[in-house]
Amino acid sequence: MISFFRKTLLVSASFVGFIGAVTVSTTSHAQCDEIFMSEVCEGSGNNKGIEFFNPTNAPIDLSAYRIQRWANGVFAVSDETQLTGVIPALGTWVLVNGQTEDVPLGGGAVSPLVDPIMQGYADQLDNPYPAPTYANGDDAFVLVKDGPNGEVIVDVFGKPGEDPGAAWTDDEENGFIDVGDGATWMTRDQTLRRKFNVTAGVTTIPLVFNTLLEWDTLAINTWDGLGQHACECGTTFVQEQKDFQLEVFPNPTSSEMFIQSSAGLGVVRVFNVNGVETQVQHCGNEKSLTLDASNWASGVYFIQVENGAKSAFAHRVVVQ
């Protein structure tokens, strides 16, 4: 079992989570009516993640939202991930690459595990490869929402359909793409955080992607800001008041699955990989729960725990 605060993390091979107390301050603004990408971590190896921010004054169910990757300049969706859970008012939801071990690729090459400290910031771990958080600095992201008339673009990072070279750059003369002239890479080996004055996502594909119009850049492998965001809509503060321990085992499983925590589990929900809720258990102050997975279809599921403070953590499990 792992115990960790948002700032000081102690990690072991068994999983997994923390839930911090949340307080918010609000500012009136005309937009602030839809979630958007608030941070993109393009770190070393597979240390990749995306933070989403809810700028409204009400919780938003994420079951209608998907994050897509448009890779390598191809004008089509390469892969996508269904978001799960509920993002609180003026709160965040953090999606992090879910790889937990080194994977040999042959010829001595290795796809590395994600830093467990980074995974500790996750509300949701991404699907196995291929998935959006296997992106490099030349891939675009599109956040979409299912609406009554079909799919709607909620936010865009990068320029889908454009191959920028190694990354999008600060080279305005060449359309902010990398032409090998020494321009500074803006979307590779960096953490990008949405500027304070951004209150809504980009809902159309841009003519060019000028990163610095809406994003600030930070050093590679900077992820200690995940889980909190500030903008003109309001600010989410994660306070280091409570250490929440959570363990889900065995994983993978073909029969029973056990959930144990240091505090009351509250509500435990199970979602399939398509974001459909398949089971809900109201546990109250009970600190342990046994789930019978023997009749579940084989595949990936997400176990979401909502404790009494209405915080949530979604953990990916595999049923064989």
ROKE-294411 format. One record per residue (C-alpha): residue number from 0; residue in three letters; x, z, y. Coordinates in steps of 0.5 Angstrom, whole numbers, always signed. Example, Ala and Ser with C-alpha at 12.3 -4.5 7.8 and 13.67 -1.06 7.14 Angstrom:
! ROKE-294411
{n:0 | res:ALA | east:+25 | up:+16 | north:-9}
{n:1 | res:SER | east:+27 | up:+14 | north:-2}
//
This chain:
! ROKE-294411
{n:0 | res:MET | east:+0 | up:+0 | north:+0}
{n:1 | res:ILE | east:+2 | up:-2 | north:+7}
{n:2 | res:SER | east:+1 | up:+3 | north:+13}
{n:3 | res:PHE | east:+3 | up:+0 | north:+20}
{n:4 | res:PHE | east:+2 | up:+0 | north:+27}
{n:5 | res:ARG | east:+1 | up:-6 | north:+32}
{n:6 | res:LYS | east:+8 | up:-5 | north:+35}
{n:7 | res:THR | east:+12 | up:-2 | north:+29}
{n:8 | res:LEU | east:+11 | up:-5 | north:+22}
{n:9 | res:LEU | east:+13 | up:-2 | north:+15}
{n:10 | res:VAL | east:+12 | up:-7 | north:+10}
{n:11 | res:SER | east:+12 | up:-7 | north:+2}
{n:12 | res:ALA | east:+10 | up:-13 | north:-3}
{n:13 | res:SER | east:+3 | up:-10 | north:-4}
{n:14 | res:PHE | east:-1 | up:-12 | north:+2}
{n:15 | res:VAL | east:-3 | up:-12 | north:+8}
{n:16 | res:GLY | east:-7 | up:-9 | north:+14}
{n:17 | res:PHE | east:-8 | up:-6 | north:+20}
{n:18 | res:ILE | east:-14 | up:-5 | north:+25}
{n:19 | res:GLY | east:-13 | up:-2 | north:+32}
{n:20 | res:ALA | east:-18 | up:+1 | north:+37}
{n:21 | res:VAL | east:-20 | up:-4 | north:+42}
{n:22 | res:THR | east:-22 | up:-3 | north:+49}
{n:23 | res:VAL | east:-24 | up:-9 | north:+54}
{n:24 | res:SER | east:-24 | up:-10 | north:+62}
{n:25 | res:THR | east:-28 | up:-16 | north:+64}
{n:26 | res:THR | east:-28 | up:-20 | north:+70}
{n:27 | res:SER | east:-34 | up:-25 | north:+72}
{n:28 | res:HIS | east:-33 | up:-32 | north:+71}
{n:29 | res:ALA | east:-37 | up:-39 | north:+71}
{n:30 | res:GLN | east:-34 | up:-41 | north:+65}
{n:31 | res:CYS | east:-32 | up:-36 | north:+59}
{n:32 | res:ASP | east:-37 | up:-39 | north:+55}
{n:33 | res:GLU | east:-34 | up:-41 | north:+48}
{n:34 | res:ILE | east:-28 | up:-39 | north:+44}
{n:35 | res:PHE | east:-21 | up:-43 | north:+45}
{n:36 | res:MET | east:-14 | up:-42 | north:+43}
{n:37 | res:SER | east:-10 | up:-37 | north:+46}
{n:38 | res:GLU | east:-3 | up:-37 | north:+43}
{n:39 | res:VAL | east:+0 | up:-42 | north:+38}
{n:40 | res:CYS | east:+7 | up:-39 | north:+34}
{n:41 | res:GLU | east:+11 | up:-45 | north:+32}
{n:42 | res:GLY | east:+17 | up:-41 | north:+29}
{n:43 | res:SER | east:+22 | up:-42 | north:+24}
{n:44 | res:GLY | east:+21 | up:-44 | north:+17}
{n:45 | res:ASN | east:+13 | up:-43 | north:+16}
{n:46 | res:ASN | east:+13 | up:-37 | north:+21}
{n:47 | res:LYS | east:+7 | up:-41 | north:+24}
{n:48 | res:GLY | east:+0 | up:-38 | north:+27}
{n:49 | res:ILE | east:-6 | up:-39 | north:+32}
{n:50 | res:GLU | east:-9 | up:-34 | north:+36}
{n:51 | res:PHE | east:-17 | up:-35 | north:+38}
{n:52 | res:PHE | east:-20 | up:-31 | north:+44}
{n:53 | res:ASN | east:-27 | up:-30 | north:+45}
{n:54 | res:PRO | east:-28 | up:-30 | north:+53}
{n:55 | res:THR | east:-35 | up:-28 | north:+52}
{n:56 | res:ASN | east:-39 | up:-21 | north:+52}
{n:57 | res:ALA | east:-42 | up:-22 | north:+45}
{n:58 | res:PRO | east:-39 | up:-23 | north:+38}
{n:59 | res:ILE | east:-39 | up:-30 | north:+35}
{n:60 | res:ASP | east:-39 | up:-31 | north:+28}
{n:61 | res:LEU | east:-34 | up:-36 | north:+26}
{n:62 | res:SER | east:-37 | up:-39 | north:+20}
{n:63 | res:ALA | east:-39 | up:-45 | north:+24}
{n:64 | res:TYR | east:-31 | up:-46 | north:+27}
{n:65 | res:ARG | east:-26 | up:-50 | north:+23}
{n:66 | res:ILE | east:-19 | up:-51 | north:+26}
{n:67 | res:GLN | east:-16 | up:-58 | north:+24}
{n:68 | res:ARG | east:-9 | up:-61 | north:+24}
{n:69 | res:TRP | east:-8 | up:-68 | north:+26}
{n:70 | res:ALA | east:-1 | up:-69 | north:+23}
{n:71 | res:ASN | east:+5 | up:-74 | north:+25}
{n:72 | res:GLY | east:+1 | up:-78 | north:+30}
{n:73 | res:VAL | east:-4 | up:-80 | north:+25}
{n:74 | res:PHE | east:-11 | up:-81 | north:+29}
{n:75 | res:ALA | east:-15 | up:-77 | north:+23}
{n:76 | res:VAL | east:-15 | up:-70 | north:+21}
{n:77 | res:SER | east:-10 | up:-68 | north:+16}
{n:78 | res:ASP | east:-12 | up:-62 | north:+14}
{n:79 | res:GLU | east:-17 | up:-56 | north:+16}
{n:80 | res:THR | east:-19 | up:-49 | north:+15}
{n:81 | res:GLN | east:-25 | up:-46 | north:+16}
{n:82 | res:LEU | east:-25 | up:-40 | north:+20}
{n:83 | res:THR | east:-28 | up:-33 | north:+17}
{n:84 | res:GLY | east:-31 | up:-27 | north:+20}
{n:85 | res:VAL | east:-34 | up:-25 | north:+27}
{n:86 | res:ILE | east:-29 | up:-25 | north:+33}
{n:87 | res:PRO | east:-31 | up:-19 | north:+38}
{n:88 | res:ALA | east:-33 | up:-20 | north:+45}
{n:89 | res:LEU | east:-27 | up:-21 | north:+49}
{n:90 | res:GLY | east:-23 | up:-20 | north:+42}
{n:91 | res:THR | east:-18 | up:-25 | north:+38}
{n:92 | res:TRP | east:-18 | up:-27 | north:+31}
{n:93 | res:VAL | east:-11 | up:-29 | north:+29}
{n:94 | res:LEU | east:-10 | up:-34 | north:+23}
{n:95 | res:VAL | east:-3 | up:-34 | north:+20}
{n:96 | res:ASN | east:+1 | up:-38 | north:+15}
{n:97 | res:GLY | east:-1 | up:-35 | north:+8}
{n:98 | res:GLN | east:+5 | up:-36 | north:+4}
{n:99 | res:THR | east:+8 | up:-30 | north:+1}
{n:100 | res:GLU | east:+14 | up:-32 | north:-3}
{n:101 | res:ASP | east:+19 | up:-38 | north:-3}
{n:102 | res:VAL | east:+17 | up:-44 | north:-6}
{n:103 | res:PRO | east:+23 | up:-49 | north:-9}
{n:104 | res:LEU | east:+22 | up:-56 | north:-7}
{n:105 | res:GLY | east:+27 | up:-59 | north:-11}
{n:106 | res:GLY | east:+34 | up:-61 | north:-10}
{n:107 | res:GLY | east:+36 | up:-54 | north:-7}
{n:108 | res:ALA | east:+31 | up:-54 | north:-2}
{n:109 | res:VAL | east:+26 | up:-49 | north:-1}
{n:110 | res:SER | east:+19 | up:-48 | north:+3}
{n:111 | res:PRO | east:+20 | up:-40 | north:+6}
{n:112 | res:LEU | east:+16 | up:-35 | north:+6}
{n:113 | res:VAL | east:+13 | up:-32 | north:+12}
{n:114 | res:ASP | east:+16 | up:-26 | north:+15}
{n:115 | res:PRO | east:+11 | up:-21 | north:+13}
{n:116 | res:ILE | east:+11 | up:-17 | north:+20}
{n:117 | res:MET | east:+8 | up:-24 | north:+23}
{n:118 | res:GLN | east:+3 | up:-24 | north:+17}
{n:119 | res:GLY | east:+1 | up:-16 | north:+19}
{n:120 | res:TYR | east:-2 | up:-19 | north:+25}
{n:121 | res:ALA | east:-7 | up:-24 | north:+22}
{n:122 | res:ASP | east:-14 | up:-23 | north:+21}
{n:123 | res:GLN | east:-14 | up:-29 | north:+17}
{n:124 | res:LEU | east:-9 | up:-32 | north:+12}
{n:125 | res:ASP | east:-9 | up:-39 | north:+12}
{n:126 | res:ASN | east:-10 | up:-44 | north:+6}
{n:127 | res:PRO | east:-4 | up:-46 | north:+1}
{n:128 | res:TYR | east:-1 | up:-52 | north:+3}
{n:129 | res:PRO | east:-3 | up:-57 | north:+6}
{n:130 | res:ALA | east:-6 | up:-53 | north:+11}
{n:131 | res:PRO | east:-6 | up:-53 | north:+19}
{n:132 | res:THR | east:-1 | up:-47 | north:+20}
{n:133 | res:TYR | east:+4 | up:-52 | north:+16}
{n:134 | res:ALA | east:+5 | up:-56 | north:+22}
{n:135 | res:ASN | east:+11 | up:-57 | north:+26}
{n:136 | res:GLY | east:+12 | up:-58 | north:+33}
{n:137 | res:ASP | east:+10 | up:-66 | north:+33}
{n:138 | res:ASP | east:+3 | up:-64 | north:+30}
{n:139 | res:ALA | east:-4 | up:-63 | north:+34}
{n:140 | res:PHE | east:-9 | up:-58 | north:+33}
{n:141 | res:VAL | east:-17 | up:-59 | north:+34}
{n:142 | res:LEU | east:-22 | up:-53 | north:+34}
{n:143 | res:VAL | east:-29 | up:-56 | north:+32}
{n:144 | res:LYS | east:-35 | up:-53 | north:+32}
{n:145 | res:ASP | east:-41 | up:-55 | north:+27}
{n:146 | res:GLY | east:-47 | up:-56 | north:+32}
{n:147 | res:PRO | east:-54 | up:-59 | north:+31}
{n:148 | res:ASN | east:-52 | up:-66 | north:+32}
{n:149 | res:GLY | east:-46 | up:-66 | north:+29}
{n:150 | res:GLU | east:-38 | up:-64 | north:+30}
{n:151 | res:VAL | east:-37 | up:-62 | north:+37}
{n:152 | res:ILE | east:-29 | up:-61 | north:+40}
{n:153 | res:VAL | east:-28 | up:-54 | north:+42}
{n:154 | res:ASP | east:-21 | up:-54 | north:+44}
{n:155 | res:VAL | east:-15 | up:-59 | north:+43}
{n:156 | res:PHE | east:-7 | up:-57 | north:+43}
{n:157 | res:GLY | east:-3 | up:-63 | north:+43}
{n:158 | res:LYS | east:-5 | up:-70 | north:+43}
{n:159 | res:PRO | east:-9 | up:-72 | north:+37}
{n:160 | res:GLY | east:-6 | up:-79 | north:+35}
{n:161 | res:GLU | east:+0 | up:-79 | north:+38}
{n:162 | res:ASP | east:+7 | up:-78 | north:+35}
{n:163 | res:PRO | east:+11 | up:-75 | north:+40}
{n:164 | res:GLY | east:+18 | up:-75 | north:+37}
{n:165 | res:ALA | east:+20 | up:-68 | north:+35}
{n:166 | res:ALA | east:+16 | up:-65 | north:+40}
{n:167 | res:TRP | east:+12 | up:-66 | north:+46}
{n:168 | res:THR | east:+17 | up:-65 | north:+52}
{n:169 | res:ASP | east:+17 | up:-63 | north:+60}
{n:170 | res:ASP | east:+19 | up:-71 | north:+61}
{n:171 | res:GLU | east:+13 | up:-73 | north:+65}
{n:172 | res:GLU | east:+17 | up:-80 | north:+66}
{n:173 | res:ASN | east:+16 | up:-82 | north:+59}
{n:174 | res:GLY | east:+9 | up:-79 | north:+58}
{n:175 | res:PHE | east:+11 | up:-72 | north:+56}
{n:176 | res:ILE | east:+14 | up:-75 | north:+49}
{n:177 | res:ASP | east:+21 | up:-74 | north:+46}
{n:178 | res:VAL | east:+25 | up:-81 | north:+47}
{n:179 | res:GLY | east:+32 | up:-77 | north:+45}
{n:180 | res:ASP | east:+34 | up:-77 | north:+53}
{n:181 | res:GLY | east:+35 | up:-69 | north:+52}
{n:182 | res:ALA | east:+28 | up:-67 | north:+55}
{n:183 | res:THR | east:+26 | up:-60 | north:+53}
{n:184 | res:TRP | east:+22 | up:-59 | north:+47}
{n:185 | res:MET | east:+15 | up:-55 | north:+49}
{n:186 | res:THR | east:+12 | up:-55 | north:+43}
{n:187 | res:ARG | east:+17 | up:-54 | north:+38}
{n:188 | res:ASP | east:+21 | up:-47 | north:+36}
{n:189 | res:GLN | east:+17 | up:-43 | north:+41}
{n:190 | res:THR | east:+11 | up:-39 | north:+42}
{n:191 | res:LEU | east:+6 | up:-42 | north:+47}
{n:192 | res:ARG | east:+1 | up:-37 | north:+50}
{n:193 | res:ARG | east:-5 | up:-40 | north:+54}
{n:194 | res:LYS | east:-4 | up:-38 | north:+62}
{n:195 | res:PHE | east:-8 | up:-33 | north:+65}
{n:196 | res:ASN | east:-13 | up:-38 | north:+69}
{n:197 | res:VAL | east:-15 | up:-42 | north:+63}
{n:198 | res:THR | east:-22 | up:-40 | north:+61}
{n:199 | res:ALA | east:-24 | up:-45 | north:+57}
{n:200 | res:GLY | east:-22 | up:-50 | north:+52}
{n:201 | res:VAL | east:-20 | up:-58 | north:+52}
{n:202 | res:THR | east:-26 | up:-61 | north:+50}
{n:203 | res:THR | east:-23 | up:-69 | north:+50}
{n:204 | res:ILE | east:-17 | up:-72 | north:+47}
{n:205 | res:PRO | east:-12 | up:-72 | north:+53}
{n:206 | res:LEU | east:-9 | up:-78 | north:+56}
{n:207 | res:VAL | east:-2 | up:-74 | north:+56}
{n:208 | res:PHE | east:-1 | up:-67 | north:+54}
{n:209 | res:ASN | east:+3 | up:-64 | north:+59}
{n:210 | res:THR | east:+4 | up:-57 | north:+56}
{n:211 | res:LEU | east:+6 | up:-53 | north:+62}
{n:212 | res:LEU | east:-1 | up:-55 | north:+65}
{n:213 | res:GLU | east:-4 | up:-49 | north:+61}
{n:214 | res:TRP | east:+1 | up:-46 | north:+57}
{n:215 | res:ASP | east:+7 | up:-41 | north:+58}
{n:216 | res:THR | east:+13 | up:-42 | north:+53}
{n:217 | res:LEU | east:+16 | up:-36 | north:+50}
{n:218 | res:ALA | east:+22 | up:-35 | north:+45}
{n:219 | res:ILE | east:+22 | up:-37 | north:+38}
{n:220 | res:ASN | east:+19 | up:-32 | north:+33}
{n:221 | res:THR | east:+15 | up:-28 | north:+39}
{n:222 | res:TRP | east:+9 | up:-26 | north:+36}
{n:223 | res:ASP | east:+8 | up:-18 | north:+38}
{n:224 | res:GLY | east:+3 | up:-21 | north:+43}
{n:225 | res:LEU | east:-2 | up:-23 | north:+38}
{n:226 | res:GLY | east:-8 | up:-19 | north:+37}
{n:227 | res:GLN | east:-9 | up:-19 | north:+45}
{n:228 | res:HIS | east:-10 | up:-24 | north:+51}
{n:229 | res:ALA | east:-11 | up:-23 | north:+58}
{n:230 | res:CYS | east:-15 | up:-29 | north:+62}
{n:231 | res:GLU | east:-20 | up:-29 | north:+68}
{n:232 | res:CYS | east:-25 | up:-28 | north:+63}
{n:233 | res:GLY | east:-23 | up:-21 | north:+61}
{n:234 | res:THR | east:-17 | up:-17 | north:+58}
{n:235 | res:THR | east:-17 | up:-15 | north:+51}
{n:236 | res:PHE | east:-12 | up:-9 | north:+49}
{n:237 | res:VAL | east:-10 | up:-7 | north:+43}
{n:238 | res:GLN | east:-9 | up:+1 | north:+43}
{n:239 | res:GLU | east:-4 | up:+4 | north:+38}
{n:240 | res:GLN | east:-9 | up:+10 | north:+36}
{n:241 | res:LYS | east:-11 | up:+9 | north:+29}
{n:242 | res:ASP | east:-7 | up:+7 | north:+23}
{n:243 | res:PHE | east:-11 | up:+3 | north:+18}
{n:244 | res:GLN | east:-8 | up:+2 | north:+11}
{n:245 | res:LEU | east:-12 | up:-3 | north:+6}
{n:246 | res:GLU | east:-10 | up:-5 | north:-1}
{n:247 | res:VAL | east:-13 | up:-11 | north:-5}
{n:248 | res:PHE | east:-11 | up:-12 | north:-12}
{n:249 | res:PRO | east:-10 | up:-15 | north:-17}
{n:250 | res:ASN | east:-9 | up:-21 | north:-14}
{n:251 | res:PRO | east:-10 | up:-26 | north:-17}
{n:252 | res:THR | east:-15 | up:-24 | north:-21}
{n:253 | res:SER | east:-20 | up:-26 | north:-27}
{n:254 | res:SER | east:-24 | up:-20 | north:-27}
{n:255 | res:GLU | east:-24 | up:-14 | north:-23}
{n:256 | res:MET | east:-22 | up:-13 | north:-16}
{n:257 | res:PHE | east:-20 | up:-6 | north:-13}
{n:258 | res:ILE | east:-20 | up:-5 | north:-5}
{n:259 | res:GLN | east:-17 | up:+2 | north:-3}
{n:260 | res:SER | east:-17 | up:+4 | north:+4}
{n:261 | res:SER | east:-15 | up:+10 | north:+8}
{n:262 | res:ALA | east:-21 | up:+10 | north:+12}
{n:263 | res:GLY | east:-29 | up:+9 | north:+11}
{n:264 | res:LEU | east:-29 | up:+1 | north:+9}
{n:265 | res:GLY | east:-36 | up:+0 | north:+12}
{n:266 | res:VAL | east:-38 | up:-6 | north:+11}
{n:267 | res:VAL | east:-34 | up:-11 | north:+6}
{n:268 | res:ARG | east:-36 | up:-18 | north:+6}
{n:269 | res:VAL | east:-34 | up:-24 | north:+1}
{n:270 | res:PHE | east:-33 | up:-31 | north:+3}
{n:271 | res:ASN | east:-32 | up:-37 | north:-1}
{n:272 | res:VAL | east:-27 | up:-42 | north:+2}
{n:273 | res:ASN | east:-32 | up:-46 | north:+6}
{n:274 | res:GLY | east:-34 | up:-40 | north:+10}
{n:275 | res:VAL | east:-40 | up:-38 | north:+6}
{n:276 | res:GLU | east:-42 | up:-31 | north:+5}
{n:277 | res:THR | east:-43 | up:-30 | north:-3}
{n:278 | res:GLN | east:-43 | up:-22 | north:-3}
{n:279 | res:VAL | east:-44 | up:-16 | north:+2}
{n:280 | res:GLN | east:-43 | up:-9 | north:+0}
{n:281 | res:HIS | east:-45 | up:-3 | north:+5}
{n:282 | res:CYS | east:-40 | up:+2 | north:+3}
{n:283 | res:GLY | east:-40 | up:+7 | north:+9}
{n:284 | res:ASN | east:-35 | up:+12 | north:+9}
{n:285 | res:GLU | east:-33 | up:+11 | north:+2}
{n:286 | res:LYS | east:-25 | up:+9 | north:+1}
{n:287 | res:SER | east:-25 | up:+5 | north:-5}
{n:288 | res:LEU | east:-29 | up:-1 | north:-8}
{n:289 | res:THR | east:-29 | up:-5 | north:-14}
{n:290 | res:LEU | east:-32 | up:-12 | north:-14}
{n:291 | res:ASP | east:-33 | up:-15 | north:-21}
{n:292 | res:ALA | east:-30 | up:-22 | north:-20}
{n:293 | res:SER | east:-31 | up:-24 | north:-27}
{n:294 | res:ASN | east:-37 | up:-29 | north:-26}
{n:295 | res:TRP | east:-34 | up:-32 | north:-19}
{n:296 | res:ALA | east:-32 | up:-39 | north:-19}
{n:297 | res:SER | east:-25 | up:-40 | north:-19}
{n:298 | res:GLY | east:-22 | up:-41 | north:-13}
{n:299 | res:VAL | east:-20 | up:-38 | north:-6}
{n:300 | res:TYR | east:-24 | up:-33 | north:-3}
{n:301 | res:PHE | east:-23 | up:-28 | north:+3}
{n:302 | res:ILE | east:-25 | up:-21 | north:+3}
{n:303 | res:GLN | east:-27 | up:-18 | north:+10}
{n:304 | res:VAL | east:-27 | up:-11 | north:+11}
{n:305 | res:GLU | east:-31 | up:-8 | north:+18}
{n:306 | res:ASN | east:-29 | up:-1 | north:+19}
{n:307 | res:GLY | east:-33 | up:+4 | north:+23}
{n:308 | res:ALA | east:-30 | up:+1 | north:+29}
{n:309 | res:LYS | east:-33 | up:-6 | north:+28}
{n:310 | res:SER | east:-26 | up:-8 | north:+27}
{n:311 | res:ALA | east:-25 | up:-13 | north:+22}
{n:312 | res:PHE | east:-19 | up:-16 | north:+17}
{n:313 | res:ALA | east:-20 | up:-22 | north:+12}
{n:314 | res:HIS | east:-15 | up:-22 | north:+6}
{n:315 | res:ARG | east:-15 | up:-28 | north:+2}
{n:316 | res:VAL | east:-15 | up:-27 | north:-6}
{n:317 | res:VAL | east:-15 | up:-32 | north:-11}
{n:318 | res:VAL | east:-20 | up:-32 | north:-17}
{n:319 | res:GLN | east:-17 | up:-35 | north:-24}
//
